[in-house]
Amino acid sequence: MEEGQKLNISELLLNRLVVETSNVTLSLIEKTYLKEIFSEDFYLSEKFPLIEQVSDSISIIDRNFYYDIYKFSYENLSYCIKIGEKIDNFIFDKEKKALELIKDLNLSPLYFNTSSSENYSYLLTSFENSQSTKELGLSYTYERIETLASALAKIHNHTKQDENERDYFLDSIYTIGDFENTMSIELFNSLKKIDIFPECQDLLNSIKNSIELQKFPDGEKHSCLCHTNINPGCILNRPGQLKICNFYQSFFVHPAWDLAFASYKLQLNEHPIYEKRFLDAYHKESLLKENEYSYIFYKQLAYKIILYNLVSSYFYQLTTAKEEMDNLLTLFQQYSTIREVIQDEFAEYMPTLDGMFAPFIKNI
């Protein structure tokens, strides 16, 4: 990727499933494929010549629509490797730059290498011998919420710069809902046959227009590296320490974006006491002070972006050959965190949204 070139999101999304999954089964075929990668790649074969050590210990941690995440041990050290298609090297380069930028803070995994071939690309980092909030549960991180706030503040302070990527960030969101350009003609035509598809396209346009009308026309005063997807799977916990991983959706934008997304993705908005502790601890260390911005403003933008992603993801889900209950549950969980706040602005769409993400809600 040439210096200064922006990532073409539509190419990366072409015919992909845009929902995360918790299906973490490692098949024999997958294990064989991984061994081939470790054998064929020069860096991996040199660093890990005893491939059986890798093969015996490797397991999958998580999957997302760009890549699969594995952990393994080698000579008493632990590693994380993220593997995707060739084009995903763009994403890995993005993560590499983020990790290198904050490596001195010791708040993220250590970067080792990224490479690609015709059949794959990968990113190799340390594995922090920790457990994610996804594994431990939100209550564990709630009790350490000041530590998370401090980590975010340190990352933001360390990466402050003049360049702002807000428009690029928003364009990457809108592209996910551009089905005609991110899907094959056959898949797109199949979506047009779904009864609720036209209404949902109207909803996506309404969300986009609402965001464009609400955002500051003159940009944002502060800019720093923001993760923009602080969710339970990205927070690595161990006693006395917390690290943040998976920076593939990171952008240089106003730091309040991270605070707003964390509120919904960590369900802090449902626990005002923990949300206040989180914000108080953040403002105590951050370059951004509470009186310099509107937290509510960014939360209003954040829930619209989350809704835009959910509606888009729903239709990518329908294009797969097999619907996985884990994926559907993930969509419902995300929808439940924003349902209350979207009811007024998008009231006319609520029956359709409830039918998509919570068809049993009328029985609750």
N, C-alpha and C positions, 0 to 999 in steps of 0.2 A: 504494500500500500504506500503510495507516494506521500511525501511530507505535505501536510495540509489538506490532503484529500479526505472528503467526508465519506463515511460508510454508507453504502447504498442499501438501506434497510429492506426495500422491496425485493431485491435479489436474495437476501438472506431468508426472507419469509416464504419464498416461492414454494407452494405445495407443502407447507409445514404445519404441524399441529402446534397451535400457540397456547397451550396450557401446560402447566407443570404437572408432573405425575409423581406419585409416591410408590410406583411399581418398582421395587428394588431387587427383583430376582435376577441373578446372574446365570445365564444358561451356558451349557457346554459349548455351543457354537460361539457365543459371545466371548467366552474365555479363550477359545482357540484364536479368534480374531485378535484379541488383545496380545496374545503371545506372539503373533505374527508381527504386530506393530513394534513390539519391543525387540524383536529379532532384526527387522528390516531397517529401522531408524538408526542412523549412525550414533547420534548422541545417546539414545536410550541403551543401545547395545554396548556402548563403551562404559556408561555409568553403571549399568546393571547387567553384567555378563552372565551372572548366575540366574537365568530366567526362571528356573523352577522356584526360586525364593519368591519372586514376584508372583508367579502363578499360584503358588500355594497360599499366599496371604491376601491376594487382591479380592476386593468386594466392592459392590456399588453403593455409593452413599445416596445419590439422588440423580434425577434427570430433569432437564428442562428442554424447551423447544430448540435450543441451539446445540446443546451437548450433554453427554453423560459424565457423571463425576464418580471417580473411583478412588479408593485408598488402598495402600499396600505397604508392606514392611520390607526393608532390605538392610541386612547387617545392623540390626538394632536401631535403625532410623525409620521414620514413617514419612510417607509421601502421599500427595494427592495428584492425580492426573485427570485432566478434563479432555475428552475426546469427542470430536465432531467430524463433520464433512470438511472437504478441502476449503470451501468458502468461509468456514467458521474461523479460519486463521485471522480474518479481519477482527472478529470479536476477541480472539485471544490476544492479538496485538493491543487492543483497547484495554483489556484487563492487565496485560503486562505493564503498560504505561502507568496505569493507576497504582499497581503494586510497587513499582519502582519509585513512584513519586512519594509514597508514604512509608517506604521500607524502614527509614530511620526512626519512625514512631513506635515500631514493634506492636502495631495494632492490626496487622493483617498477616496472612501466610507469606513466606519467603518465595520469591520467584526464582526458578531455576532455568527453564528453557521453554521455548515454543517453536514448533516446526510444522511442516505440512508436506504431503505428497499428493499424488493424483487421487488417492483413496481415503485420505484422512488428514486431520490436523489435530494438534494437541497443545495443551499448556501444562507444564509440570511445576508444582509448587511443593512446599513443605506441607505436612499434615500435622496439625497442632496438638495431637493427643488430647482432644477436647470433645465435648458433646455439644451439638447444636441445640438451640432453644426448641427447634422442631422435635428433637428427641426428648428433651427434659421437660417441656411444657412451659407455657408463658409465666406461670407463677414463679418459677426459678429466676427468670430474668427480671420480673417485677421487683423482686426483693433486692436486685442489684441494678435497678434502673438508673441510678446515678452514675454507675460505671459505664453504662452504654452512652449516656448523655455526654460524659467526659470524653469518651473515645470519639464521638462525632465532632465535638467541639475542637479537639486537637487536630483531627483530619481537616476540618474546614479552615482553621487558623493557619495550618501549615501550607495549604494549597491556594490561598487567596491570590487572585490574579485579575487583570482588567478584562480579558476576553470572556464573553458570555455566550453560551450555546443554547439559550432558552428556545429560540425558534427551531433550531435543529432538533432539540429534545422533543418539542411538541410535534414536529413533522414526523419523527420516528413513531410517535403514538398514532397519529392519523393514518400512517401507511398501513398499520395492522388492519384497519377497517376498509382498506381499498382492495376489496376482494377481486375485482376484475383484473387488477394488475399483479396480485400476489398468488393467484390460483390459475390453474390451467383452464382453458375454455370449457372443458367438460365438467370440471368441478363447479365452476361458477354457474354454469347453466343448471346444474343440479340444485344449487342453492336457490335459484330464482323460482323453482317449483315449490318451495316451502312456503306455506301460507303466511307466516309471520315475517318472512324476509323483507318485503317492501316496507312494512311498518318499522322494522328494526333499522333499516337503512335511513328512514326518516329520523329515527331517534339518534343515530350516530351523527347525522348532519346537525341536529338540534344541539347535541352536546358540543360538537366542534364550534358551532356558532356562538354558543354561550361562553365557551372558554375564550374565544377570540375577542368577544365584546368586553370580557371582564379583565383580561390581562393588562398590565401596565403598557401603554403605547411607547413609552420612552425607555423600555428595558428595566433592568434591576441594578440597584446601586452596588450590591456586593456580588461577587462571583467566586466560587470555589468548587473543588471536586465533590460532587454529591453522588451518593450511591443510587438514589431514587427508587430503591427496591428493598428497604430494610424490612425483611420478613424473618420469621423464626428460623428458616433454613440458612440464613446468612450470618447468624450470630453464633460465634463459637465460644463456649463457656468452659472455664476451668477455675479452680479455686484461686481467688485473688486476681484473676485476669480475664479479659474479654477481647476477642478479636473479631473483625468483620471480613467476610469473604464474598466472592462472586460479584465482581464489579463490572459485569458485562453490560449493565444498563446505566453506567455512570456517565455524567455530563458535568460540565462547568456551568453551574447555574446558581441561583440564590440559595443560600443554606437552608432557608425556611422550607424548601421543597422536601428535604430529608425529614424535617420535623413533622411536616404535614402527612407525608406518606407513612411514617412510622406510627403516627397516631392511629390510623386505620388498620394497617397491616399487622400491628402488634396489639390491636384492640384496646389501646390506651384511652380512646374516646369513650369507652364503656366503663372506664375506671378512673374517674376524675382525680382521685388522690394520687395515683401513680403518674398520671399525665402531668399534674402540677409538679411532682417531684422531678420528673424527667425534664421539664422545661426550666425549672429553677436551677437545676444542676447544670444544664446546658448554658444558660445565659451567664452563669457565674464564671465560666471559663471562655466563652466564645467572644470573637470579635463582633458578633451580632448581638445587639442589646434589645431588650424587650420593647422599648419605646420607639425603635427604629423601623418597625414593620408591623403588619397585621397578621397575626397567626390565623385568625378566622378566615381571612382572605385566601391564604394559601391552602387551608383545609377545604374551602369551597372549590378551589381548582382541583385539588387532589382527588376528591370523591368523584368528580366528573371524569377525570382521567381513568380512575379505577373502573368506573361504570363503562366507559368506552372500551377499555380492554376486555372486560367481562363479556359484553355483547359480541365483540369481535371473536373472542375465544370460543364462545358457544357455537358459532357457525363453523369454525375450524374443527371443533370437536365432532360435528355432524359429518364431516367429510372423511373421517377415519372409518376403516372397515369394521372396527369393533369399539363400542363405547365401554370405557373402563369406569367402574363405579368410583374408584379413587379420584379420577378426574372430575366426575360429576360432583362428588362431595367437596372437592376443593373449590369448585365454582360456587357451590351453595354457601360454603363458609365465607368466601370473600364477599358474596352478595349480602349476606346477613350483617356484615360489619358496616355497610353503607346504606342499607335499605331505609332506615329511619330518616336519614338526612336527605335522601333524594326524593322523598314522597311529594313534597310541595312543588318543586320545580318541574318534575317529570310525572305529575299525577296521572295524566292521560295514558301513560305507558305502563303504569304499575300492574294492571291485570296481566298484560303480556309478559312483563318481567317476572312476576310471581310464577306464572305458568312455566317459564323457561328454567328458572333457577330454584324455585321452591314450590313445585306443583302441589305439595301436601300442606301448604301453609294455612289453607282455609280450615284444616282440621286441627290446628294448634290452638 
